[in-house]
């Protein structure tokens, strides 16, 4: 299989609004907004994130995915957390450092999509060793 592009699509109640949300809060560009469908892309990576109105015929009546998360590797989790919280975005998980080498937080995105912001940090060598991982 030759893959030419990678995209993730999420069923939401308001595709246009969801596209606007990721543009406003995460810096994505809205490439296409048809009302029932919005396609977005961040200027730093070649991945598109699309939204489709849950009731549109292109979704084929399939149930929405449960437990979906959009994870973005970013440069400064604490700064982005403060900015999003200040803009009234619901914070699900405050910034915390994980022993496997991530500083992360989670916010509630459009349609209940969990958006996780992850910043690479040095892993805890003892934790890594206990897991049998190099580090």
C-alpha positions as a printed Julia matrix, in Angstrom:
135×3 Matrix{Float64}:
   0.0    0.0    0.0
   1.3    3.44  -0.94
  -0.05   6.07   1.45
  -0.1    9.6    0.09
  -1.74  11.4    2.99
  -2.94  10.67   6.51
  -6.13  12.17   7.89
  -8.31  11.55  10.91
 -12.04  12.22  10.65
 -14.38  12.64  13.6
 -18.2   12.61  13.64
 -19.54  15.64  15.48
 -22.79  17.56  15.76
 -21.33  20.71  14.13
 -18.48  20.08  11.68
 -18.07  23.74  10.81
 -17.91  24.72  14.47
 -15.4   21.95  15.2
 -13.16  23.16  12.38
 -13.37  26.67  13.78
 -12.5   25.4   17.27
  -9.26  23.71  16.2
  -8.36  26.8   14.17
  -8.98  29.18  17.07
  -7.48  27.14  19.88
  -4.86  24.91  18.24
  -3.64  26.99  15.3
  -4.98  24.75  12.52
  -5.97  26.19   9.14
  -9.45  25.46   7.79
  -8.87  24.1    4.28
 -12.5   23.36   3.41
 -15.73  24.23   5.22
 -18.88  22.9    3.58
 -20.99  23.28   6.71
 -21.5   19.51   7.1
 -17.77  18.83   6.54
 -14.66  20.72   7.6
 -11.07  19.79   6.79
  -8.23  21.33   8.76
  -4.46  21.1    8.78
  -1.82  22.49  11.07
   0.82  24.5    9.19
   3.64  22.6   10.92
   2.65  19.02   9.92
   1.19  17.27   6.88
  -1.74  15.62   8.66
  -5.33  16.71   8.23
  -8.01  16.55  10.89
 -11.5   16.43   9.44
 -14.95  16.73  10.96
 -18.21  15.38   9.5
 -21.7   16.09  10.79
 -22.8   12.9   12.5
 -26.08  12.83  10.55
 -24.58  13.33   7.07
 -25.03  10.43   4.62
 -21.26  10.09   4.11
 -20.95   8.84   7.7
 -23.17   5.86   6.79
 -24.99   5.84  10.11
 -22.11   4.19  11.91
 -21.83   4.95  15.62
 -19.33   7.51  16.76
 -16.0    6.28  18.0
 -15.86   6.13  21.77
 -12.68   7.18  23.49
 -11.17   9.13  20.58
  -8.19  11.38  21.31
  -6.26  13.84  19.18
  -2.71  14.02  20.54
  -0.39  16.85  19.51
   3.3   16.95  20.36
   4.01  20.59  21.24
   6.85  22.76  22.46
   5.51  24.17  25.73
   2.63  22.3   27.4
   2.34  24.66  30.36
   2.05  27.76  28.17
  -0.56  26.15  25.9
  -2.5   24.87  28.93
  -2.6   28.39  30.41
  -3.7   29.9   27.1
  -6.47  27.35  26.56
  -7.72  27.54  30.16
  -7.71  31.33  29.89
  -9.86  31.06  26.75
 -12.45  29.03  28.68
 -11.58  25.62  27.23
 -12.47  22.83  29.66
  -9.32  21.31  31.15
  -9.61  17.55  31.7
  -6.1   16.92  33.02
  -3.79  19.64  34.32
  -0.18  19.5   33.15
   1.78  16.68  34.72
   5.07  14.94  34.05
   4.98  11.22  33.32
   7.95   8.96  34.14
   8.17   7.69  30.55
   9.27  11.12  29.3
   6.2   13.23  28.65
   4.75  16.37  30.16
   1.11  16.39  29.15
  -2.34  17.86  29.66
  -5.77  17.14  28.21
  -8.61  19.47  27.24
 -12.12  18.88  25.95
 -12.36  19.56  22.23
 -15.27  19.75  19.81
 -17.93  17.09  20.17
 -16.28  15.67  23.29
 -13.03  14.84  21.48
 -10.19  14.63  24.0
  -7.26  16.79  22.88
  -3.95  15.87  24.5
  -0.93  18.16  24.35
   2.36  16.34  24.91
   5.83  17.78  25.41
   8.8   15.39  25.38
  10.92  15.57  28.56
  13.69  13.42  29.98
  12.33  10.09  31.25
  12.89   8.89  34.8
  15.85   6.47  34.5
  14.67   4.31  37.42
  11.19   3.97  35.96
  12.61   3.13  32.53
  14.92   0.48  34.02
  12.04  -1.05  36.0
  10.12  -1.42  32.71
  13.12  -3.02  30.98
  13.46  -0.03  28.66
  16.66   1.76  27.67
  16.9    5.19  29.05
